[in-house]
Amino acid sequence: MLGDVRSPSVIVIGAGIGGLSAAIALAARGFRVTVLEKLDRPGGKMGEVRAEGFRWDSGPSVITMRPVYERLFRAAGRDVRDYVEFVPLRPVTRYFWRDGVVLDAVTDEDEMAAAIERQFGKRDAEGYRRFMQYARRLHDIVAAPFLYRHKPTLRDLVRLPIADVLKIDALRTMHQAIRTFFDAPHLVQLFCRFATYNGSSPYRAPATLNVIAHVEMAQGAWYPRGGVFQLARAYERLACELGVEVRYSTPAAEILVTNGTAVGVRTAEGQTLNAEAVVCNVDYTFARQTLLPSNGKRQPLEPSCSGFVLLLGVRGRFDALAHHNIFFTDDYPCEFADIFDRCLPPSDPTLYLCVTSKTDPEHAPPGYENWFVLVNAPYLSPAFDWRSQGEHYAEHIKAKLMAWLERICGVHPEFVVERRLTPQDLQDLYGGHRGAIYGFSSNTRLAAFARPNNRDPQIRRLYFASGSVHPGGGVPLVTLSGLAAARCIEEDLC
Ligand SMILES: Cc1cc2nc3c(=O)[nH]c(=O)nc-3n(C[C@H](O)[C@H](O)[C@H](O)COP(=O)(O)OP(=O)(O)OC[C@H]3O[C@@H](n4cnc5c(N)ncnc54)[C@H](O)[C@@H]3O)c2cc1C
C-alpha cells in the first residue's frame, strides 16, 4: 500500500463509471489520482435530467450484479450500503404482448415457474427450470475467467476442460439455444431480449450470453433509491473521501506519449499534467481517434447498438404499469434486422418503459408520472440522420406508446413535458463512438477475445477502463473494467 507525496500519480480521463471505479481502486491502494472530466458532473452515460418538477435517469435503469459494487466499496474499506440503498424490484419487469399476454418476471424460481405454467402450460414451466439450470451452469463456467480476471485469451479457452468448452455453448446463437427450451414464442422472445443488455442481437450473439438471464432472473435487479444516478454520486463521494481530485468541465485534448510511454495529459485549455500512468475512460475507438497519436490501425470491431430515449412527464397514474415494463414487437427478427442489417431505427420496435416515480413518488408532481422510454437503435451510419429525422421518429414512438396504453388501460396518456436523447446526442455528449451504448457488440463468437485489453499493448503505462474494453458494457462490467485497469497499474508500478 502506497500513500504519500512520492506515491505514483495517475490521471484518469473521464468520470464515467469505469473512470471512477479505477480512481477509487487506485486511491484505496495509495496512488495519487486526478480525474479529468469534460462534463460538469460524474457518471457519464449514467446521467439524470430534471425539468418542470420531473426527474428522470437518462441512462441505465436496471442495476444487476450487486456483489460487484460491494466488492468495489469493500476494496476501499467501506460498506456500499452506507452510500446507496439498493431497492429490490418486484416484479423485476412486467412484459406485455399484443395478444393480451402479460407476464411479471420475478426472481423466485418456483413463483416464476408457477406463473409460466398458468400462462403457457406445464412443458414451458419445466423448460424454464431447465433453462435457468443451463444459464446457471454457464455462469459457473464463464464468470471467473471471462469477467473477474484479466482479459481472456484464446489460450485460456483452450485450457478450459473440454467438457466446459462445449458447455459454454458458443457455437449456437442465443436464439437457437433458447428455442430448444420453450414452446411459447413469448418466452423465446423474453429470454432473447437479454442480448440487448450488451447491445447485441440474439440472432447473432453466441448462446454463451444466455448467462445474462441468470444474472437478472436468478441473482436479481436493483434500483438505487433516489434514482440510478445516485450510484454515480456514491462513486464520486467515495472517490473524494479517498483524496481523488475530480476536475469537472476539464476535457483532455491529448494523452502525452514519450518514447512509447504515457507520461501525462494535455487539457483542452493547454495545461500539461504529468503522471506515472494514464487511465482512459473515454470510449476506446474515440480515444484512439482523438487523444492518441494515430497508429494507422483501424478498429475493425462492430459497435454495439445505440438507443433512442424519450423522457416524458405524463399526466395521470397508470396502475397497470410496473417500475420496469416491456412492450414487445410482434416481429423480433425484423427489429434486429432493422438495427444491425439495415442500420435503421426499427419501424415496429419493442418499447422499454421505466417509471421510477412508482418507487420514488417525488420524481413527478402529484398526479403525474415520469416515463423513461428506450428503444434500441442502430449505431450511427449514413443510413439515418437523427438531426433531420429524429423529430419524426419521436412522434412515431409516442404514437406506438399511446396505442399500447390504450390497449392496456383504455386511456390516452397526455405528455406534458418531453426531452430526448438520440444516438447522435450519445456520441456528442459522452464521446461514445457512433453513439454505441455498450462499446462493441458481441455479435460474433469470439467477441470476448477481440475486445481491447485494459492494458495498452503498445504504449507503456496507458490503461483503459470503460464499456468498450474488457470485460464489456453495462454498469457492473464497466465497474469491473475499472478494477481490472487499477490491478494492471498496481502490477506494473508497484
Ligand atoms: C440510454 C442508456 C441506457 C442504459 N441502460 C443500462 C442499464 O439499464 N443497465 C446497465 O448496466 N447499463 C446500461 N447502460 C450502459 C451503461 O450506462 C454504460 O455501459 C456505462 O455507464 C458506461 O460507462 P463508461 O465509464 O464506460 O463510459 P461513459 O459513461 O461514457 O463515461 C465516459 C466519460 O468520459 C468523459 N469524456 C469523454 N471524452 C472526454 C475527454 N476528452 N476528456 C475528459 N472526459 C471525457 C465523458 O463525458 C464521460 O463522462 C445504458 C446506457 C444508456 C446510454
The ligand as an ORCA input file, in Angstrom:
! r2SCAN-3c Opt
* xyz 0 1
  C     -29.860      5.076    -22.533
  C     -28.953      4.096    -21.855
  C     -29.485      3.040    -21.121
  C     -28.642      2.134    -20.485
  N     -29.195      1.150    -19.698
  C     -28.380      0.382    -18.948
  C     -28.931     -0.456    -17.950
  O     -30.141     -0.478    -17.724
  N     -28.076     -1.201    -17.198
  C     -26.717     -1.155    -17.384
  O     -25.985     -1.842    -16.654
  N     -26.176     -0.354    -18.314
  C     -26.965      0.425    -19.082
  N     -26.428      1.299    -19.970
  C     -24.985      1.235    -20.257
  C     -24.161      1.931    -19.195
  O     -24.669      3.213    -18.968
  C     -22.735      2.037    -19.690
  O     -22.228      0.745    -20.015
  C     -21.793      2.646    -18.658
  O     -22.392      3.686    -17.926
  C     -20.593      3.167    -19.425
  O     -19.662      3.694    -18.530
  P     -18.221      4.099    -19.014
  O     -17.491      4.529    -17.802
  O     -17.646      3.056    -19.868
  O     -18.419      5.303    -20.068
  P     -19.159      6.689    -20.046
  O     -20.332      6.676    -19.177
  O     -19.380      7.041    -21.472
  O     -18.070      7.692    -19.427
  C     -17.045      8.266    -20.176
  C     -16.774      9.623    -19.583
  O     -15.686     10.208    -20.290
  C     -15.973     11.600    -20.458
  N     -15.138     12.099    -21.557
  C     -15.257     11.833    -22.871
  N     -14.285     12.474    -23.559
  C     -13.536     13.149    -22.642
  C     -12.384     13.980    -22.721
  N     -11.787     14.250    -23.894
  N     -11.888     14.493    -21.572
  C     -12.471     14.246    -20.362
  N     -13.574     13.471    -20.239
  C     -14.094     12.919    -21.365
  C     -17.443     11.602    -20.774
  O     -18.016     12.872    -20.590
  C     -17.958     10.578    -19.754
  O     -18.248     11.178    -18.517
  C     -27.244      2.252    -20.609
  C     -26.702      3.322    -21.337
  C     -27.549      4.239    -21.939
  C     -26.959      5.418    -22.683
*
